[in-house]
Amino acid sequence: MSNPSICVFCGSRSGKDPAFHRFATELGALMAARNWRLVYGAGDIGLMGAVANATQTAGGETFGVIPAHLMRREVGKIDLSRFIVTENMHERKKVMFMNCDAIIVLPGGAGSLDEFFEVLTWRQLGLHEKPIFLANINGYWDPLVGLVDHVISEGFADASLRDFIQVVDDLTTLEDGLVRAFS
């Protein structure tokens, strides 16, 4: 696969741990160096802004998708390689998903959880086979991984659900997983 696109779901805030921002910045630089296109929520704040600015600074391609009602709130970053304004959140997720080959979920809030569960559900239903990486920086997603394991142990999902998520703790492991996915 040449020049893959990676959808990065992440917070419009930076969170309390500086490691989150550092990871987002390093990820953006890595994506540019690998010639992987960033597909993301088109915000210029929080982790979204960090990953996009780092990708741009390193000369990488960026594809941003934002609903009209969030242009002001998330400071729509219009200087991207490609910038699309959608009517609503559902359309935003669909456009982002349709324009990527893999998904990475960085720390974030309710929006990132919504995005994660939507692509996970679609994978569970057999609607796609795109790899989903959960960037578990300093254990941020440990409670989420525990919840997924709990859902499985309580009989509400097959054990295969866990196989659809690749939990990674550092950028090197994430890069290795992406390289394997794209080869």
N, C-alpha and C positions, 0 to 999 in steps of 0.2 A: 504494500500500500504506500503510495507516494503522498507526501504532504498531508498527513491525517489532521483532522480537526478534533479538538477536545473541548467538551462542554465542562466548564467549571462553575458549579453551584457553590455560593459562599455568601457570607454576611455582608450587608451594607454598613455594618459597623466593624471595628477592628477587634473587639473583645478585650478582655483584661490582660491576657497573656501576650507579651511582645513576640513570642515565638510564632503566633498565628500570622502576624503581619510579615515577619521575616520569611516564613514558609511561602506565603503568597508571592512575595517579591522574588524569592529564589525560583519558585515555580514559573513565574512569568519569564524570567531570564532563560531558564531551561527550555521552555517551549520555543522561544525565539531561536535559541542555539540549535535545537533539533529540527527547526522548520515545521513545528506543529502549530496550527492555527488555533488561537484562543477563541472560543465561543462562550459568551457570558452575558450577564444581565445588563450591560451597558452603563452601569453606574460608575461615578468617579469618586466614590467615597468608600470607606471601610476596606474590607478585604477585596471587594470587587475592584475598587480603584487601584489598590496595590498590585494586584496581578496584572491588570491591564496596562498600567503605567510602566511596569517592569518589562512587559512584553514589548511595548512600543519602544522604550528606551533602547532595548537590545535589537531593535529592527524587525521584530516579529509582526505577523499579520493578526489583526483583531477583528472580530465579528461580534457586534453588540446588539442586543435585542431588549427593548424596554417598552412597557405599556405607556401610553400617553399620560395617564394619571400619575405616573411616578417620575416624570421628567424633572420636576423641580425637587421632589423629595430625595431622590437618589442622585441628583445632579447628573442628568444624562450626558454622557461623554460623546460628543458629536464628532470628535476628531479621529475616529476609528477608521480602519481600512474599509469596514462596511458597518452601517448603522441602520437599524430597522426599528420603527415605532409601531407597536401593535395596539389593538383596541383594548385588550384585557390580559390578565395574567395567564389564562389558559392558552391563549394564542402565543404568548411569549414563550411558555414552556415547550409548546409544540414546535415552534420555529427553531428554538435552541436545540431541541432533541433531534429534529430532522436534519440539522446541519452539522452533526458531530458523528465521530466514530467511536468515542469513548466518553465516559463521564467521570469527573472527579468531584467529590463533595468535601469542601473545606469546612472548618467550623462556621457556624451560622446559627440563625434562630429559626422561628416558625416557617419562614419562607424556604429556607434551605431544607428543612425537614419535609415540607410539602413536596419540594422538587425531588428529594431523595426517594420518598415513598411512592411517588408517581412512577418514576422510571423503574423502581424495584418491582412494583406491581405489574407494570407492562412486561417486564422480563419474566416474572413468575407466570404470566398468562401466555407466554410464548410469542409476544408481539415484537420482540427484538432479542438480539444476542450480543449487544454492545457491553463491553466490560464496565463495571461500576466500581470505582475506587473510593474508599472512605479514608480520607487523610486524618488519621487519629493522632493528631499532634498533642503531645503531652497527655494522652489519655482522654482528650476532649469527648470523643464519641464512645467511650467505654459504656456509659449508661444505655446508649442506643443499641450497641452490639448486644448488651445484656437483654434488652427488650426483645430484639429479634430472636435470640436464643430462647427466651421465655415463651414467645408466641409459638415457636416450634415445639418446645417441651410440653406445652399445654394442649397440643394437638390442633392448633389453628393454621398450621402450615407444615408442609413437608420439610424434611431436613435439607432438601435441595435449595431451599430459600437462602440458606446461609452461604451456599456455594456461588450465588450470584453476586456476592459482595466480596471484594478484596480489600481487607483492612490493612493499611500500610501506616507505619509509624514515622517514616522519614522519607526524604526526597529521593535518596538512592534506591530504596525499595520500590517507590512509586515509578521512578524512571525505568527500572528493570522490568516491572510489570507492564508498562506501556510499550516498551520495546518488544516484549514477547507478544503482546496483543496485536501489534502492527506488523509482525513478521510472518 
